[in-house]
Amino acid sequence: MFIYLILISLVLTIQGVEKSKLFSYRIIALKDYDFFNQLQIDKKMEKPWLVFFFMEHEQQSKEFIPIFDKLAEEFKTTNMYFSAVDIYENEDVRDRIVVQTFPQLVYFDMNSLMYRYNGELTFEGVSNFVKNEEWNQLQGKKVPKEINYWKRSIRKLTGFVAILIYSIIFSIIAIICYFQNRSQKNLLKKIRRIDIAQQNIQEKKKKYMKIE
């Protein structure tokens, strides 16, 4: 038992090291518990933030990770923080910011307004966005004060796992209905055979009585 615990702790440690290697030290990895405090949402922000919302095992996210690192290095002298949030692990941030597509870049200015980057996720595209301050051409929105739990519920109901569960439940119901229907048909066949057998007995009795 003790050996198993050691092995599990080693696996978790290795996973933690691998996750820390996703980004360079210039990228601030944020979680549910510290995201809004770090950004100082609803307060006077010290610096604007460019936040990369991603999903670790999604292909486009994986392709953009080295590009985002390169951007952080390119603009290291800029008065801006670069951050990354795994939306799979940080549900509260995702639902409060309303991240429906990923990967996604969101710029947060010093007035706690957020601007969603709609250009191509390339080094040139994002680089121009930062250099030319293209967020000024977009319509900023206030960060919602609360999580939209209704949207979270809808997402869970329509998510892949939910659909899989519904499919399994439907399959089980379909199988039960099939076997019930089959058993009813077999029962009806048995009843019919009994009826036929009783009719044959009655006919034989009638013939026997006529003979007598």
C-alpha positions as CSV (number, residue, x, y, z in Angstrom):
1,M,0.0,0.0,0.0
2,F,2.8,2.4,0.9
3,I,4.6,1.6,-2.4
4,Y,1.4,2.5,-4.3
5,L,1.1,5.8,-2.6
6,I,4.7,6.6,-3.5
7,L,4.1,5.7,-7.1
8,I,0.9,7.8,-7.2
9,S,2.7,10.8,-5.7
10,L,5.6,10.4,-8.3
11,V,3.1,10.4,-11.2
12,L,1.3,13.5,-9.9
13,T,4.7,15.2,-9.5
14,I,5.7,14.4,-13.0
15,Q,2.4,15.6,-14.3
16,G,2.9,18.9,-12.4
17,V,6.3,19.3,-13.9
18,E,5.0,18.7,-17.4
19,K,2.2,21.3,-16.9
20,S,4.7,23.9,-15.7
21,K,6.7,23.3,-18.9
22,L,3.7,24.3,-21.1
23,F,4.8,27.9,-21.0
24,S,7.9,29.9,-20.2
25,Y,8.4,31.8,-17.0
26,R,7.1,35.0,-18.7
27,I,3.6,33.6,-18.9
28,I,1.6,33.8,-15.7
29,A,-0.5,30.7,-15.2
30,L,-3.7,31.7,-13.4
31,K,-6.4,29.6,-11.7
32,D,-9.9,30.0,-10.5
33,Y,-8.9,31.1,-7.0
34,D,-6.5,33.8,-8.1
35,F,-7.6,35.0,-11.5
36,F,-9.7,38.0,-10.5
37,N,-7.4,39.0,-7.6
38,Q,-4.4,39.0,-9.8
39,L,-6.0,41.0,-12.6
40,Q,-7.5,43.3,-9.9
41,I,-10.9,43.2,-11.6
42,D,-13.2,45.9,-10.1
43,K,-10.1,47.7,-8.8
44,K,-7.5,50.0,-10.2
45,M,-5.4,47.7,-12.4
46,E,-1.6,48.2,-12.4
47,K,-1.2,46.9,-15.9
48,P,-3.3,45.6,-18.7
49,W,-3.4,41.8,-19.3
50,L,-3.4,39.7,-22.4
51,V,-4.9,36.4,-21.4
52,F,-4.8,33.2,-23.5
53,F,-7.7,30.9,-22.7
54,F,-6.9,27.4,-23.9
55,M,-7.5,23.7,-23.5
56,E,-4.3,21.7,-23.0
57,H,-5.1,18.7,-25.2
58,E,-6.9,20.6,-28.0
59,Q,-4.9,20.8,-31.2
60,Q,-5.2,24.6,-32.0
61,S,-4.4,25.4,-28.4
62,K,-1.2,23.2,-28.5
63,E,-0.1,24.9,-31.7
64,F,-0.6,28.4,-30.3
65,I,1.3,27.7,-27.0
66,P,4.8,28.3,-28.5
67,I,3.5,31.3,-30.4
68,F,2.2,32.9,-27.2
69,D,5.5,32.2,-25.5
70,K,7.3,34.0,-28.4
71,L,4.9,36.9,-28.1
72,A,5.6,37.2,-24.4
73,E,9.3,37.3,-25.2
74,E,8.8,39.8,-28.0
75,F,6.9,42.2,-25.8
76,K,8.7,41.7,-22.5
77,T,9.4,45.4,-22.2
78,T,5.8,46.3,-22.9
79,N,3.7,47.5,-20.0
80,M,1.5,44.4,-20.2
81,Y,1.1,41.1,-18.4
82,F,0.8,37.8,-20.4
83,S,-1.2,35.1,-18.8
84,A,-2.7,31.7,-19.7
85,V,-5.8,29.9,-18.2
86,D,-6.7,26.3,-18.9
87,I,-10.5,26.5,-19.3
88,Y,-10.9,22.8,-18.7
89,E,-9.5,23.0,-15.2
90,N,-10.8,26.5,-14.3
91,E,-14.6,26.4,-14.8
92,D,-15.4,29.5,-12.7
93,V,-13.2,31.8,-14.8
94,R,-14.5,30.3,-18.1
95,D,-18.1,30.8,-17.0
96,R,-17.6,34.3,-15.7
97,I,-15.7,35.6,-18.7
98,V,-18.0,33.5,-20.9
99,V,-15.4,31.7,-23.0
100,Q,-17.4,29.7,-25.5
101,T,-14.8,29.1,-28.1
102,F,-11.2,28.2,-27.6
103,P,-8.4,28.9,-28.0
104,Q,-9.3,32.6,-27.3
105,L,-7.3,35.7,-26.5
106,V,-8.9,38.4,-24.3
107,Y,-7.3,41.8,-23.6
108,F,-8.2,43.4,-20.2
109,D,-7.5,47.1,-20.0
110,M,-6.7,49.1,-16.8
111,N,-10.4,50.0,-16.4
112,S,-11.4,46.3,-16.2
113,L,-12.9,46.3,-19.7
114,M,-12.3,43.2,-21.8
115,Y,-11.8,43.0,-25.5
116,R,-12.0,39.7,-27.4
117,Y,-9.3,39.2,-30.1
118,N,-11.1,38.1,-33.3
119,G,-8.1,37.9,-35.6
120,E,-6.0,35.0,-36.7
121,L,-4.1,33.2,-34.0
122,T,-0.7,33.8,-35.6
123,F,2.4,35.6,-34.4
124,E,1.9,38.4,-36.9
125,G,-1.8,38.8,-36.2
126,V,-1.5,39.1,-32.4
127,S,1.8,41.1,-32.7
128,N,0.0,43.7,-34.8
129,F,-2.9,43.6,-32.3
130,V,-0.5,44.5,-29.5
131,K,1.8,47.0,-31.4
132,N,-1.1,48.9,-33.0
133,E,-3.3,48.7,-29.9
134,E,-6.1,47.4,-32.0
135,W,-8.3,46.8,-29.0
136,N,-9.2,50.5,-29.2
137,Q,-11.1,49.6,-32.4
138,L,-13.2,47.1,-30.6
139,Q,-16.1,47.5,-28.2
140,G,-15.0,46.7,-24.6
141,K,-17.3,45.0,-22.2
142,K,-17.3,45.0,-18.4
143,V,-16.3,41.8,-16.8
144,P,-19.5,40.1,-15.4
145,K,-19.7,40.3,-11.7
146,E,-21.1,36.9,-11.3
147,I,-20.9,33.5,-12.9
148,N,-23.8,32.6,-15.3
149,Y,-24.8,29.3,-13.7
150,W,-27.7,29.0,-16.2
151,K,-25.2,28.8,-19.1
152,R,-23.0,26.4,-17.1
153,S,-26.0,24.1,-16.6
154,I,-27.0,24.3,-20.3
155,R,-23.4,23.6,-21.3
156,K,-23.2,20.5,-19.0
157,L,-26.6,19.3,-20.3
158,T,-25.4,19.5,-23.9
159,G,-21.8,18.6,-23.4
160,F,-20.0,15.5,-24.9
161,V,-20.1,13.6,-21.6
162,A,-23.8,14.4,-21.1
163,I,-24.6,13.3,-24.6
164,L,-22.6,10.1,-24.0
165,I,-24.6,9.5,-20.7
166,Y,-27.9,10.1,-22.5
167,S,-26.9,7.7,-25.3
168,I,-26.1,5.0,-22.7
169,I,-29.4,5.6,-20.9
170,F,-31.3,5.5,-24.2
171,S,-29.5,2.3,-25.2
172,I,-30.3,0.6,-21.9
173,I,-34.0,1.7,-22.2
174,A,-34.1,0.4,-25.8
175,I,-32.6,-2.9,-24.8
176,I,-35.1,-3.3,-21.9
177,C,-38.0,-2.4,-24.2
178,Y,-36.8,-4.9,-26.8
179,F,-36.5,-7.8,-24.3
180,Q,-39.9,-6.9,-22.7
181,N,-41.5,-6.8,-26.1
182,R,-39.8,-10.1,-27.0
183,S,-41.0,-11.7,-23.7
184,Q,-44.5,-10.5,-24.3
185,K,-44.5,-12.0,-27.8
186,N,-43.2,-15.3,-26.4
187,L,-45.9,-15.3,-23.8
188,L,-48.5,-14.6,-26.4
189,K,-47.2,-17.5,-28.5
190,K,-47.4,-19.8,-25.4
191,I,-50.9,-18.7,-24.7
192,R,-51.9,-19.3,-28.3
193,R,-50.3,-22.8,-28.2
194,I,-52.3,-23.6,-25.0
195,D,-55.5,-22.3,-26.7
196,I,-54.8,-24.5,-29.8
197,A,-54.0,-27.5,-27.5
198,Q,-57.3,-26.9,-25.6
199,Q,-59.2,-26.7,-28.9
200,N,-57.7,-29.9,-30.0
201,I,-58.7,-31.6,-26.7
202,Q,-62.2,-30.3,-27.0
203,E,-62.5,-31.6,-30.6
204,K,-61.2,-35.0,-29.6
205,K,-63.7,-35.1,-26.7
206,K,-66.6,-34.3,-29.1
207,K,-65.5,-37.0,-31.5
208,Y,-65.2,-39.5,-28.6
209,M,-68.7,-38.7,-27.4
210,K,-70.1,-39.1,-30.9
211,I,-68.5,-42.5,-31.2
212,E,-70.1,-43.6,-27.9
